[in-house]
Every structure is written in C-alpha cells, then in structure tokens.
Amino acid sequence: MAAHLRPRVERARGDTGDLMLLLGWTSEEMPRRCGASAAAERAQETHQRIGVGDHV
C-alpha cells in the first residue's frame, strides 16, 4: 500500500464505505486493490519476522 494512503486507511479502520468516502473513490475496485496490497505487505513482514523456510 502506498505510504501516503496508510494514515487514511487506518482512520477508516477497515470500513470500505468510510475508506471510499475519505479517498473520494466511487468504485469498490480501489479498496480491493488496496486490501490486496496491504495483505501482501503483511505476509512479507510476517515472513521476515518469523523466518518461514529459513531452517529447511
């Protein structure tokens, strides 16, 4: 997720409607993209933190 969007997304606290209103989005496509991007970032952070596959 783009760094400039993170504070706004956190303010919306996961509510798609609030997020769309805050960012001026009229389509639900952008929240889906934003959510997918955030999920990928969280997965990468978790992988680095716990070292999945490092000791195989």
N, C-alpha and C positions, 0 to 999 in steps of 0.2 A: 504494500500500500504506500502511496506517496506520502512523504513525511508531512507535507502541508495539509493533508486530509486527516491525519491521525487525531488531532485535538477535536475536530468536529465530529468524527466518528465516535470518539469516546464520550462526548457530550450527549450524543443520541442514544448511547447505551444499548445498542443493538436493535433499536426500533426502526424498521425500514421506513415507515412513513415519516418519522421525525428526521431521519437522515436525508430523505429525499427533499423535505421542506428546507432544511438547513442549507443544502448544497444546490437547490434550485433544479433538481433533476425531475423530469416528467415521466421517465421510463424506469421500470424496475430493472432494466439491464445493467445500469451502473452499480446499484447496490450489490447485484450478483457478482459482478466483476470484482468489486471492492472486497466483498466477502471471500471470494476465492483467492484473491491476492493475499489477504490477511491470513487465511488458513495456511497457505503455502509458507508464509513467513514464520508462523508459529511452529509449523512442522520442522522447518530448518533450524530454528532456535532450539527446539527440543532435541533434535538430533545432535546438535553441537553440545548441549548441556549434558545429556546422558551418554553420549558416545555410542549410539546404536551401531553395532557391527565393528567396532574398533578392536574387539578382542576375539575375533573369529579365527 
